[in-house]
Amino acid sequence: MGAGGRVKLTGSLSVNMEYSWIIPGQIESKLYGENVQDAFSVGIDLETGGHIFQLHFTNSRGMIEKAYMTETTGRWLNGDIHFGFNVTRVFTIYDKNKRKAKKAEKSM
């Protein structure tokens, strides 16, 4: 069972958190001899024009659902904190708003 949230601090900066609680008996309690832990992550999103930079700190080694929810063995209190990042770029091929504005200018 998981919960997450996002708090927008400014127009281009937000803080994100996610916690996944392992319900006892739902998955194997050990993975490669280590105890499976609840996953917790904290991150920030920074939007700059067409780019979005996401920086994550988590006790999970993976960012896909299977790894994050069922294969987390790290513990925050033991310093098992991993860093990850994503960069997203928005490409606009066709902007219908600009096209509408041009049509409106021509009709005047």
C-alpha positions as CSV (number, residue, x, y, z in Angstrom):
1,M,0.0,0.0,0.0
2,G,1.5,3.3,-1.0
3,A,0.9,7.0,-0.6
4,G,2.6,10.0,-2.2
5,G,2.3,13.7,-2.4
6,R,3.6,16.9,-4.0
7,V,4.0,20.4,-2.6
8,K,4.6,23.1,-5.1
9,L,6.9,25.7,-3.5
10,T,7.2,28.1,-6.5
11,G,6.0,28.1,-10.1
12,S,9.0,26.0,-11.1
13,L,10.0,24.1,-7.9
14,S,8.2,21.3,-6.1
15,V,9.0,18.7,-3.4
16,N,7.7,15.2,-3.8
17,M,7.5,12.3,-1.3
18,E,6.3,8.7,-1.7
19,Y,6.0,5.9,0.9
20,S,5.2,2.2,0.2
21,W,4.2,0.1,3.2
22,I,4.6,-3.6,2.9
23,I,1.6,-5.3,4.3
24,P,2.8,-8.3,6.4
25,G,2.5,-11.6,4.5
26,Q,2.0,-10.0,1.1
27,I,5.5,-10.6,-0.3
28,E,8.6,-12.6,0.7
29,S,10.1,-11.0,3.8
30,K,13.6,-11.7,2.5
31,L,15.4,-11.0,-0.8
32,Y,18.8,-12.4,-1.3
33,G,19.1,-13.0,2.4
34,E,18.2,-9.4,3.4
35,N,15.0,-8.2,5.0
36,V,12.7,-6.3,2.6
37,Q,11.9,-2.8,3.9
38,D,9.2,-0.2,3.3
39,A,10.3,2.1,0.6
40,F,10.5,5.9,1.1
41,S,11.6,8.6,-1.3
42,V,12.0,12.3,-1.3
43,G,12.6,14.4,-4.4
44,I,12.5,17.7,-6.0
45,D,11.3,18.8,-9.5
46,L,12.8,21.8,-11.1
47,E,11.1,23.2,-14.2
48,T,13.3,25.3,-16.5
49,G,11.6,26.3,-19.7
50,G,11.2,23.1,-21.7
51,H,13.2,20.9,-19.3
52,I,12.1,19.3,-16.0
53,F,14.9,18.0,-13.8
54,Q,13.9,15.5,-11.1
55,L,16.3,14.6,-8.3
56,H,15.4,11.7,-6.0
57,F,16.7,10.3,-2.7
58,T,15.4,6.9,-1.7
59,N,16.2,3.7,0.1
60,S,15.3,1.7,-2.9
61,R,17.8,0.7,-5.6
62,G,15.2,0.7,-8.4
63,M,12.7,3.2,-9.6
64,I,10.4,0.8,-11.4
65,E,7.4,-0.5,-9.5
66,K,8.6,-4.0,-9.0
67,A,12.0,-2.9,-7.6
68,Y,10.6,0.0,-5.6
69,M,7.7,-1.8,-3.9
70,T,8.9,-5.4,-3.5
71,E,12.7,-5.4,-3.6
72,T,13.8,-2.6,-1.3
73,T,16.3,-3.8,1.2
74,G,18.0,-0.5,2.2
75,R,17.2,1.4,5.4
76,W,17.4,5.2,5.7
77,L,18.6,4.9,9.3
78,N,21.6,2.8,8.2
79,G,22.6,5.3,5.5
80,D,21.3,3.2,2.6
81,I,20.2,6.2,0.6
82,H,20.4,6.2,-3.2
83,F,20.4,9.1,-5.5
84,G,18.6,9.1,-8.9
85,F,17.6,11.7,-11.5
86,N,15.5,12.1,-14.6
87,V,15.6,14.8,-17.2
88,T,12.5,15.4,-19.3
89,R,12.4,17.7,-22.4
90,V,9.2,18.9,-24.0
91,F,9.3,19.2,-27.8
92,T,6.4,21.0,-29.5
93,I,6.0,20.1,-33.2
94,Y,2.6,21.7,-33.7
95,D,1.2,24.5,-31.5
96,K,-2.5,24.9,-32.3
97,N,-2.7,28.1,-30.2
98,K,-0.1,29.9,-32.4
99,R,-2.0,28.8,-35.5
100,K,-5.3,30.2,-34.1
101,A,-3.5,33.5,-33.3
102,K,-2.2,33.7,-36.9
103,K,-5.6,33.0,-38.3
104,A,-7.1,35.7,-36.1
105,E,-4.5,38.2,-37.2
106,K,-5.2,37.5,-40.9
107,S,-8.9,37.9,-40.5
108,M,-8.6,41.4,-39.1
